[in-house]
Amino acid sequence: MSEHYERHAEAVSNAFMELLDEHVREGIGEAQRQQLAMLIEAAISTAVFEQLEHAADKAFAFAQRFEAK
């Protein structure tokens, strides 16, 4: 994974933790925080991949129209 995505996932995870009450935060261990960050990172990567795929599909369609002319 991109280091940028990893840092962003950590920031989102930390922001989420800040939203929780202190007694709830205390019940969440480091392993769970890392799992949360990994889930967020996977979601970011999936969203980026889907957008790249969409852009590639558009470029392919454009190329086909261009070739047809």
FENJO-V690035 format. One record per residue. N is the residue number from 1. RES is the residue in one letter. PSI is psi in whole degrees, 0 to 359 (NA if undefined). OMEGA is omega in radians with two decimals (999 if undefined). D_LAST is the distance of its C-alpha to the last C-alpha in Angstrom with 2 decimals. Layout:
n: (N:N)
res: (RES:RES)
psi: (PSI:PSI)
omega: (OMEGA:OMEGA)
d_last: (D_LAST:D_LAST)
//
This chain:
n: (1:2:3:4:5:6:7:8:9:10:11:12:13:14:15:16:17:18:19:20:21:22:23:24:25:26:27:28:29:30:31:32:33:34:35:36:37:38:39:40:41:42:43:44:45:46:47:48:49:50:51:52:53:54:55:56:57:58:59:60:61:62:63:64:65:66:67:68:69)
res: (M:S:E:H:Y:E:R:H:A:E:A:V:S:N:A:F:M:E:L:L:D:E:H:V:R:E:G:I:G:E:A:Q:R:Q:Q:L:A:M:L:I:E:A:A:I:S:T:A:V:F:E:Q:L:E:H:A:A:D:K:A:F:A:F:A:Q:R:F:E:A:K)
psi: (154:140:327:315:320:315:319:318:319:319:318:317:315:320:320:315:325:335:340:152:152:317:331:316:320:336:357:119:171:323:318:323:320:322:318:314:321:320:318:316:319:320:318:312:319:316:318:314:318:320:322:319:318:316:320:319:318:318:320:315:319:316:321:318:321:320:326:339:NA)
omega: (3.12:3.10:3.11:3.13:-3.14:3.12:-3.14:3.11:3.09:3.14:3.12:3.11:3.13:3.12:3.10:-3.13:3.13:3.13:-3.08:3.02:-3.08:-3.11:3.08:3.11:-3.11:3.14:-3.13:-3.11:-3.12:3.13:3.12:3.10:3.11:3.09:3.10:3.13:3.12:3.09:3.12:3.12:3.11:3.12:3.10:-3.12:3.12:3.14:3.12:3.14:3.13:3.12:3.08:3.11:3.11:3.12:3.11:3.09:3.12:3.13:3.12:3.12:3.10:3.14:3.12:3.11:3.14:3.12:-3.07:-3.08:999)
d_last: (40.57:39.81:42.97:41.39:40.91:44.44:45.93:44.09:45.27:48.80:48.64:47.53:50.24:52.83:51.83:52.22:55.61:56.72:56.11:58.61:62.32:64.31:66.09:62.77:61.38:64.54:63.89:60.50:60.84:58.78:57.30:55.99:54.60:52.75:51.41:50.20:48.46:46.81:45.58:44.16:42.50:40.94:39.64:38.14:36.48:35.09:33.69:32.06:30.60:29.21:27.51:26.06:24.81:23.24:21.53:20.29:18.90:17.05:15.70:14.64:12.89:11.08:10.15:8.96:6.68:5.54:5.46:3.82:0.00)
//
